[in-house]
Every structure is written in C-alpha cells, then in structure tokens.
C-alpha cells in the first residue's frame, strides 16, 4: 500500500479504497495503450 493511501486511511478507509481503486484503473488504462 502506498504512503499516500496510508495517509488517507487515517481519514477514512472508504477514501483509501476509492483512491486505490482509481490508481489500479489508471494503471490498467495506461498499460493498455
């Protein structure tokens, strides 16, 4: 888990999950180019 995600987890697990999901989607889109 990234440092940014860990920091956000201090404010709420839902936010962390959303960011991690967005990050994975971004990687998937970039790798499909």
N, C-alpha and C positions, 0 to 999 in steps of 0.2 A: 504493500500500500504506500502511496506517495506521501511525502511530507505535507503537501497541500491538503490532501484528503484527510490526513490525521488531524490537521489544524481545524478543518471544517467539522470533523467528527466531534470536536469539543463543543460545537454549537448545535449539533443535531445529526443523528445517524441518517435520517432521510436525506438531508442535504449531501452528505458524503456519498450515499448510494447513487444519487442523481448525478453528481459530478463524475463518479467512477464510471457510470453507465455512459455518460456523454463522451468521456475520454475514450472508452472502448469503441464506441460507434465512430468517433473521429479517426481512430487508428485503422479501423476496418475500412472506412471510406478512402483513407489515404493509401492503404495497401492495395486497393482495388484499381488504382489509376494505372 
